[in-house]
Amino acid sequence: MIKHIFPILIALLTAMPATAQRNLSANEEKIASYIENYQFDEAEELIDKEITQLKRRRKSTTELEKQTERIERLRSMMNACERVTFIDSIVTGKKDFLTRIKLSPESGSLSPYNTFFNRQDSACMVYKTERGNKICFSQTAKDGKTHLFSSDLIGGEWNEPRLLDELADGGQQNYPFMLSDGVTLYYGSENEESIGGFDIYVTRYDMDERKYLTPENIGMPFNSSANDYLYAIDEMNNLGWFVTDRHQPKDSVCIYIFIPNRMRQIYNSFAYEPSQMAGLARISSISETWTDRDMVNNAKRRLAAILSGESKTQTEYDFTLVINDRLTYHFLKDFKSADARKKAETWQKNKDNLSKQQKNLASLRDRYAAGNNSQKSQMKQQILDMETQCEKMAATLKQMEKDIRKAELKLINKD
């Protein structure tokens, strides 16, 4: 959005002396640089000077005032910056970055649109769930912009894509990723409310309304005055992947690998100098985010195993349940708390029941696809009811996981 700074001033350049043109151009470059480096006080000071000059000439200051409002949004986000531990980064070509992201099979898969559908559509992307029966993807719509769609695999074929028009924001959307709960969706969007070009948003599926809720900007450090494209979480390995073009030359991006927070934690902005907060929000140095070296080293080992192809898969365990950034349990015997173990036993049974129900649903969808109109009419409501049941079961499992984690940590922290 920096490219939109001062359209009015640019229009005035041809009507002014060369010396004035050079001075204005220098100020524009300075303000753009200040905003990019989160030096908001300096940017506002120069903007105020330009506004004063325009008022003297009785020219409109609307566009400059919009930039001031944007700076306020940036400052507010920086003061609420999430505390995230970044462990590594990879610089690669923008066209190839999907090949550098290594997710566990349990997290689903990411594919270029061209490869998945075997037809051209720019840099659009497809996310496919672990079970391979649902995709969320971006493609160019009738308005010439990229929007998000979803489709289900029925009878061995993808059904007619559904436009997720409830997420329409007047801009372009791309790079969807869904958590294993089947409810939480992250994606990139370039719209008027973004603080840069593409910003990353999160939304959740409302099972009662059968549509996604109003998206929320996930804030800093993931969003910036640059383009921030993709946010993906590997819950199996407790690692996150984040793609941005900040600090990068044209046609290159940086992939940051981080440790996801179980609950959002923010920096105390009053404990840092403005320049320090700006560095943390911009991810100027990943080592500055390290507060627990053991946690970082463990995450680096997990990442190294993934990149080398040695990472274990979930099928070797009874289950995978992350307790905190240091502990991941795979068997009931791992629990120290008897209460947590009992809850986990019930959770594991419910998890198996959900898996069986999902298989039944997939089978019913296959029969629906192969049936005649009369059979389809009879099965339609049954499919909708089973979908609702599966969604509620998944939501219950998520709450049970929180209860198990809380019970186990209560004993661990007490010891």
N, C-alpha and C positions, 0 to 999 in steps of 0.2 A: 504493500500500500504506500510505501515511500514514494513510488513513482507518481503518485497523485498529488504530491505536495505542491502547493503554490501554482495551480493552473492560471489563476488571475495574474500573478506576477509575471509569469512567462508571457502572457498576452501583452503585457505592458512594455516588455523589453524593447520592441521595435520602435516604440515612441519616445525612447529616452536616449540620452547621449551615451557614447560607448563606455565612458568611465562609469556611469551609473549602472549600465548593463553588467559590467564586470563585477561591481560591488554586490549587486543583487544576486548574481550567479554564485559568488563566493559565499554569501549568506545562506543561499539555498543548500549548497553542498555541506556547509557547516551544520545546518539544522538536521539534514538527513543523517549525517554522521552522528550527531548527538543522540538522535532518536534510536538509531541502530545500536548504539553503545549504552543506551538507557541513562544518558546524562540529561534528565528531563528539565532540571532547573535551567541549564544552559540553553536548551532548545526553546523553552518558554521565554527566556529573556530576549532571544533574537526574534521570535515570533511577535512579541510585544512591540519591538522596534518597528517591524514591518507593518503591523496594524496601525501604529501611530502615523507612519508615513502615508498609508492609504487613506486614513481619515482626513489628513491634511489635504489630500487631493480629492476628497469626497468620493472615494471609490469604495466598493463593497469589501467588507472584511469577513464575509460569511465563511469562505473556504478556510481562512486562517483560524477562525474560531472553532471550526470543526476539528482542525488539527490539535488545538488546545484541548478539546474534549477527548480526543483520542489519546493524548499524552496522559490525561487524568485516568483513563481506563488502564493504560500501561502501568502507571505508577501504583494504582490500586492493586493490580495483579501482582506486581513485584513485591508489594508489602504483604501479600498473602501467598508467597511462593512456597510450593510444597517442598519439604525436605526429602530429597531422593538421593540414594546412593548409586552413583554411576561407576561401573567397574571397568569398562573398556569402550573403544570406539573404532569404527571401520569407515574409511573413506572409499567411496566407489562411484562408478558412473550411475547417473539417475536411471538409465534404461535397464540396468542390471541388478539393482539393489535387492529385488525379491529373491534372487538366487543366493544372496549372502545371508539371508535370515533363516536360521535353523530352528524350527519348532518341533516339539515332540509330536508324534501322531495323535496323541490325546488332545492336542490343541487345535486340530484341524490343519488345513493347508492353504497356502497363498499361491496364486498362479496369475501370470499375465493373461488378460482377456483374450489376446490374439492366440495364445497357445491353447487355452481351455476350449474356446469355441471355434478355433481354426478359421477366424475371420478378423479383419483389421478393425480396430477401434482405438487408435492412439495409445495412451498409457493407462487405459482402464485396467482394473484388477478384479479378481474373483477370489472370494473366501469360501471354502468348502468345509463343512463340519466333520468331526471325527468319523461319524457313521457314514458320511458320504451321501446322505439323502437330502441335504439342503444346501443351497448356495446363496450368498449375498454378494452382489457385484455391482459395478458401475458400468454404464454404457451411455452413449450419446442419445439423447431423447429428441423429440420433435422440435424443441426450442433451440437445438444446436448445442445445448449444455450437457455435461455429464451428470446423471442422477443415479441414485441407488435403486436397485431392484432386488427381489428375492424370487427363488423358484424351488420347487420340491421335485424330487425324483420319484416318479410314479410309473410303474410298469416298465422300468428300465429307460424311461425318457423324462427329460426335464419338462415340467408343465409350463404353461404360459407365464412369463415373468410378471410379477406384480410390482408396479411402481410404488415405492414408499413415499407417496406424495405428502404424507404427514410430516416428513422431514424437509420438505421443500422450503428454501429460505431465500430464493431469488438468485442464488449463486450456483457454483459447480460443486459436486460432491464426488468423492473417490476414496479408495483405500479402506474398505470396510474390514473390521475384525470383530468376531463375536467370542465372548467368554464361553466356557464350557457349560454355564448355566442355561445357555440358549436364550437368554433374556437381555443381557447387557451387550450393547453394540457401540463400538468406537468407529469413528470415520473422520476423514478430512473434508473440510468444506471451505470454499472461498466465497465469502459473502460480506455484506456491508458491516456486520457486527464483528468480523474477524479483526484481530489486532495486527495481523500481517497479511500475507497472501492467503495460503491455506492455513487454517487453524484446526486443531483436533477437538472433536466434540464427543460427548457420550450421551447415550439415551438408553432407556429400558422399555421392554415390551410390556404393555398393559394387557394382561390376560382377559380382563373383563371387557375392555373396549376393543380388543383385538387390533391394536395399533400401537406404535411407539409413542412414548411421552415426549414432551418438549425437550429438545437437546440442550445440554449445558456445555459451555466452553470449559475444558479441563484446566485452563490456566497455566501459569508458569511453574516449572521451567520448560514444560513441554511445548508451550506456545510462545511465539516471539514475533518480532517485526519482520521476520523472514517467512519462508514457506515451511510449514511443519505438516508432514504428510500422513505418516502411519504410526499407530500405537498398537502393539500386540503383546499379549502376556502368555508365556509358557507356564501354566500353572503346575505342570508336572515337575519342571525343573526350577520353579520359583525364579524365573528370569523374565525381564521385559525387553522388548526391542522397540526402538523409537527412531524414526527417520526424519531428517530435516536438511535444508540446504543452507542453514546459517553458517557463517564463516567459510563458505565454500565457493570455488569458482563456478562459472556457468556449466551446466550439465553434470555437475557432481553433487553428491549428497553425503552426509555423515550419518552412519547408523550407530546410535548409542545403545549400549547394553546396560541395564540397571536392575536393581533389586526392587520388585514391587512392594508397596506398603500394604499391609492388611487394612489399616485405617489411615486416612489422610493425615499427615503431620506437616505443620507449616513452621517455617523459620520465625523466630522472634525478631522482627525487623529492627526493633529498638536496640538489640544487642550487637548490631552490625553497622559499620559505616555504610553510607549510600553506595560507595564504590564496591564494597564487599557484597552487598545484596545484589547489585547489578551483575557482578561476576557469577554469583550462584544462579541467578535467574537466567543468565545467558549461557550457562555451562562453559565458562571460560576455561576451567580446569577441573577435570573429573576427580583428581586427587584431593581437591578442596572439599569434596562431598564425603570423604571417608572419615567416619567417626569411630568405627569398629573394625579394626584390621582383620580380626578373625572372621567376621562376617564377610568381608570383602574377599579374603583368601579362599573361603569355602565357595563363594559364588564364582570366583575365577576358576576353581577346579571343576565346578559343574560346567562352566562354559567351555573349558578346554576339552572335557569329555565329549561334549556335544559336537564341537568342531572337528574332533578326531574320529567321530563315529562310534565312540565307546560308551555313550550314555545308555544306561539301562532303561528298558521299557517297562511300562506299568504292568504288563502281563506277568512279569516275574514276581510280583507282589500280590498280596491279598487285596490291597487297596493303597492309595497314596493320599495322605492327609497332612498338609503343612500346618505345623503348630506355631512356629515363629520362623524368623529368618535363619535360625540355626538348627531347628529340629523338624524333620519330616518323618512321619510314622508310616509303616507299611503292614504291620501286623498288630493284632490285639495285645500281644505280649509286650509291645513297645510302651504301652501306657503305664505310668506310675500311679495315676489316680484310679481307684476302683470305680468311682462315679463316672469318670470320663470313659473308662473301658466299657462299662455297662451301656452308656449312651452310644459308644462307637459300635457296639455289637448290634444294637437296634438300627443304627444308621446304615451299617453294612447290609443288613437284611432288606431295608427299604431301598437301598441303592440297587440291589439285585432285582427287587420287584419292579423298579422303574425300568431297568434294562429289559426285562421280560415284556413289560407293557409296551415299550418302544418297538420291540420286535413284532409284537402283535399288531401294532399300528402300521408298521411298514408292510406287513403281510396284507392287512386290510386295504391299504392304499393300492397294492398291486392288484388285488381282486377287483377293486373299484375301476382301475384303468382298463381291465380286461372285460368288465361286465357290460350288459346292455343297459338301456336307459332306465328300465324298471328296476334292475338290480342296483344301479347307481343311486337312484332315488332312495332306495331302502338303506343303503350304506352311508349316504352323505351325512346324516345326523349322527350316526354312530362314530364316524371319523371325527367330527367336530367335538363330540363328547370325550372321546379318547384323547384328543389333542389337549383339551382343557384339563383333563385328569393328569396327563403327563406334565404339563406346565406347573400345576399345583404341587405335584409330587417333587418336582425339581426345586421349587421354591422352598418346600418343607425341608428337603435335604440340606439346602444352603443354611437355613436357620439352625438345623441340628449340628452342622459343622461348627458354627459359631459357639453353640452351647458346649460342644465337646472341647473345643479349643480353650474356652473360658475355664472349664472345670480342670483341665490338665494344667494350665498355666497357674491357676490358683494354688495348686499343690507345689509346683516347681518353684514359684516365686516365694512361697512360704519356706521351702527348704533353703 
